[in-house]
């Protein structure tokens, strides 16, 4: 029997415990041995937790790290500390580590992987990005021979649910956010999701893996969905498009990598245009393989738990072995956003004339809605961000959304 300790018994932690318990009979056929959760670290060991035996609970980390019979540490507690200290200590003690902690990976991925290599153990984090979609494994192994030129993904299920419901039901952002909170898709404080911070950390992780070098999430321009309105959604429909919060990294001809998180209008026929609800989709372009698309549930108790347990199974198969992951300390200098080019969807008040719009932006494609007046809406030609910002100062702008049209 391989014994594991679980750090955290919240939504994901309880899901991991349930799944390990449910798959007991299958593990010998999957990885050659039984897997048992021997201890669960919690803040308050006296608090009863439904479905979890109280004798497994402990609030004492030393009880876990000193137990030589525990060979795998599963961290689902979140946050930077004490999670980082626990995992470093575990690897120095020769224990395999599995985590779902995107904040920790985005900030300290290189250090954690370097420690794992140094002490001959493995460090796995598939569940940190896109839930049950195995994008980490794909970038680390299946696409390791590719020269990746673009990663573009819907990597936050909460914002995708909100935008999908706004599109399908014509409701406002505030109305749908409230429903998402009632269903448990959004936190009471949804800032990390709706302002794009969660997606930012995830695209930083994916880009770091693709490059094998450190991409700091703090360097990635990030914009959320709080300003998207029902009217914006209707304009998108008129353009046979949908609005999605995308995390993007693109390798351009100037040799720079441009990375951002922002709402984009994308064609409804694009593979990501069909990713709705709490689902995630990640679009990757490689020089040999071309376009590939990975799709699945990106959030929730059981999809995330499934990714965690899959990593545990893999860790059991490779006990005492470090599977190399290239993530060097060298920091990637991202391209200046001012030089990134795309088409923009723009709404301006009709205090700005069409003559002025065309003088400022050149040839544009106008879009109209029967029940909207007092404004002009249009698509620009491809412009750099810097050029657009200068031009937008000359018009009475209501809204702008980047497009992949």
N, C-alpha and C positions, 0 to 999 in steps of 0.2 A: 504494500500500500504506500502510495506517495501522499504525504501529508502537506497541506497548504494552510496558510493563515490569511484571513481576509481582513483588510484594514478598512473599516467602514461598513455599516449595516443600513444605509439609507435605501433609496429606490433601486439603484443599480446593485448595491451590495446584497440586498435581499433577493434580487433576481439571480445573481450569481449563485447564492446558496441554494435556491430552489432548483436551478438547472443542474448543478453538480449532484444534488440529491436525486433528481429525476433520472440522470443518465448513469447511475451506479452500475447497472447491469451491462451497459454498453461499453464502458471505458476499457475493460480488458481486451475487447475486440478492436478498439480504436487505437489505444496506445500501449497495450500489453500489461496494464496493471490497474488497480483501483485507485481512485483519487478521493481524498477525504478532506473536508474542511475541519481542521483540528482546533482552531482558535479564531475568534472574531474580535478585533479591537474596536471598542466603542468609547465614547466619552463617559457614558453612565452605564456601568455594567448592571446596576440594580433595576434598570428600566426594562420592562417586558417587551419583547418584540415578537409579533405574530409569526408563527411558523419556525422560529429559531429557538432551539433549546437554550435555556439560561446558562447551563454549564459550559457552553462554548464561549460565552461572553467574558471579556476581560478589558479593563481599562489600563492595563500595565504592559507597555511595550516590551519591557525587559523580559517579561514572561515568555514572549514570542521569540525575540532575537536570541535568547539563551537556550532555546529548545532545539537541540541538534536533530531531532526527528522531523522538524518542519523544514522542508527543502524549497518551498515556493512561497513567495509573498505576493499577494494580490491586493493592489492599492486602488480603492475606489472612494476614498474619503474626500478628494479634491483639495484645491488650494496649494500653495507653495510649501509652506511649513505648517506642521512638522513632516509632511509627506516626503519632501526632498531628503531630509536628514534620515528618516527611517529607511528609505530605499537605498541610499548610499551605504548606510550601515549594514543593511541586508546583503548587498552585493559584496561588500568587504568580508562578510562572513561566509561567502560562497553560495548564497541562496539565489535561485532564479527569481526574477522579478517580472510581474505583469501589472500594467497600469492602464487606466482609462483617462488619465489626468492631462488634458490638452494644455492647460495653463502651464503646468510643470514642464511638459515636453517643449512647448514653444520657447520657453525662457531658458531651460537648462538641458535641452536634448543632447548637445555635444558632451557635456560633463557626465551625464548619466551613462551614455553609451561608451564613453572612454573608460569609465569606472568598471563597467561590465566586462569590457575587453581585458582590462588590467587584471581583474580577479578571476577570469575564466568562467564567467557565468553569463546568462543571457538576460536581455532587457527587451521586453515586448510591449507594444502600445497600439495594437490595431484598433482598439475601441476608442482611441482618442480622437479619431476623425471618421465621421460618416457611419457611426454605428456598426451595423453588420455588413456594410460594403467593404470588401477586403482591399481597399486602395493602398494601405501601407505596404502590405505584402507584395502587391503588384509593382509598386515603385521600387521597392528594395530588391526584388528578385526577378519577377516575370518581365519587367521592362528595363532591366539593368543594362542591356546592350543597346538601348535606344538613346538617341540624342533627342531629348524631349524639347519641343518648341512651344508648347502651350498647355497650361492646365486651367480649366475653367469649370467651376463647380457651384452647385447649390448644396451647401454643406451645413445649413442650419434649418432644421425641420420646423421650428417655431415660426420663423419669418415666412417660410414657404407656405405653411398652412394659412397664415394671415393673408398673404397676397392671393393665394388660390381662392379663399372664401370671398375676398373682396371682388375677385373676378367673376366667380360663379353666382354670387348672390347680390351683388351691387351694394354691399354694406360698407360703412366707413371703417377706417383703421381702428378707431376707438371701440366700435361695436364688436369687431372680430377679435381684437385683443382680449376683450372681456370674456368672450366665449372660450378663447384658447386658455385663459387662466382657469376658467371653470372646469375645463376638460383635463387640466394638468399638463397641457402642452407648453404653457408659458408660466414662468415663475411669478410670484407676487410682485417682485421687482424685476421686470423683464428687460432692463437696460442692456445687459450683455448681449441679448439676442437682437432686439429691435434696433439697437444702435450699431450693430455689425461687429462688436468686439469679439464675440465667439467665432464668427466666420473668419475674422482676421487672424486669429491664432491658428486656425486650422489650415488656412492657405499658406501661412508661414511654415508650418510643419511640412506640408506637401512639397513646397518649393525647396526647402532645405534638403529633403530627401532626394528630390530630382537632381539637385545640383551637387549634393554631397558636401555642402558648406552651409554655414550659419546665415539664415535670413532672419533678421530681427523684426518681430511683429510691430515694434514701435515705428519702424520705417515705412510701413505699408499704409497708404492713404485709405481711410475707412469712413464710410458714410452709411447710415442706416436707412430704414424704410418709414420713419415717422412722418415724413412730409408727403408721402404718396397719398393721393386722394382718389375718390371714386371717379372724378373727372379724368384724371390721368389714366386710370384703368380703361375707361371708355374710349379714350383716344387710342390706346394701345390696340384695343379690339378693332377699331376702324382701320388700323394699319396691319391687320392680321398678325398681331404680335401679342406678347404677354410680358408683364413686368416681373422680373426675378431678382432677388438679391444674390449677386454672383461674387465669388472670390476668384480673382483671375491673376495669373502670372503668364506673361507673354514674352518670348525671346524675339526681339525685333532685329531688323537688318543692320541697325547701327551698333549691334553688339551688346546692347543694354537689355536688361530684364525689367519690365514694367509690371508692377504688382499693385493691385488695389482691391478693395471691397466696396461695392456700391450697387444700387439698383440699376439694372439695364433693361431696356426693351429688347427682346429677342424674338425672332420670327417664330410663329407658332409651329412651323414645320421643323424647326431645329430640334434635335433629340432632347435638349434641356427644356424645350417648350412644353413637353409632355410630362414633366416631372412636377407632380402636384401634391397637395396635402403635406403630411409630415415626411414624405420621401425625400431622399437626397439623390443627386445625380452628379457625376464627375466626368467631364469630357477631357480627354488627354490626346494630344497630337504628338506623334514621334516621327522621326525622319524616315524610318523604314516601315513602320507599322501603319502610319497614317492616323486617321481619326479612330478613337476607341471611346466607348461610353460604359460607365459602371453605375449601376442603379440599385437602390434598395432602401429599406427603412433606416433612417439616420438617427433616430432618437427613440426614447422610450426604454422602459425597464428591461424587457426581454430581448429586443434587438441588440442593445448594448451589452447585456449579460452574455448573449450568444458569442459576440466578438471576444469578450474577456475569456470565456471558457475555452474557446478555440485556441487562444494564446496559451492558456494553461496546458491544454493537451499537447501543444507543440513543445512547450517547455519540458514536459514530462519525457517526450521523445528524445530531447537533446540535453538531458540532465548532465551538468558538469561541462557543458560545451558552450562556447560563445559563437553565435552566428554573426559574422561581421556585418556591420552597417556603416557605410561611409558617411560621416557627418563631421567634417573638419571644423576646427575652431575659426578658421579664416572667415571673416565676415564679407558677405556679398553686398556691394554697393549697388543699390537699385537705381534704375534710370530716373531722371527728373520727370515728375508727373507732367510738367509743362510741355514736354516733348511727346507725350503719348497722344496718339491720334485716333479719333473715332467720329462717327456721325452723332449729332445731338438732336434730341426732340426738345423743342422749345415752345413755351407759351408766353406771349407778351400781351399786355393790355392794348386795346385799340387806340389808346392815346399815342401809340407808335404807329405810323402809317406803313402800309405795304411798301411804299416807295422807299422809306427809311430802312425797313427790314432788308430789302433786296440790295440797297446801297451798302449796308453793313455786312450782310452775310453772303451776298452774291446769289447764285441760283439756289432756290429752296423749293421744297415740296410741301405745299399747304395741306392741312388736314382739317376737316370741319365736322362738327357734330350738330345735329338738328336743334337740340335744346340748349346749346351753349352760345352765348352772345357776349359782346364786350371784350373780345380778345381774338388774337390770331394764333394759330398753332401750326408748326411747320417742322420739317426735318432739314437739317443743314447738310451740306456736303461734308466730306471728311475734314476735320479740323484738329489741330493740336489743342490740348487743354489750355495752354498759354494763350494761343490766338483766340480761342473761344471766350476766355475770361475778359480779354481786352474788348472784344466786340460786344459782349453782353452789357458792358457799361454804357453803351450808346442806345440801348433800348429799355423800355419799361418792362422788365422780365418778371413773370409770375412764377415760372417753374422751368427747370431743365432736367432732362434725364438722358444719360448716355445710352447709346444703342449699339447693338451688334447686328444691325440691319444692313 
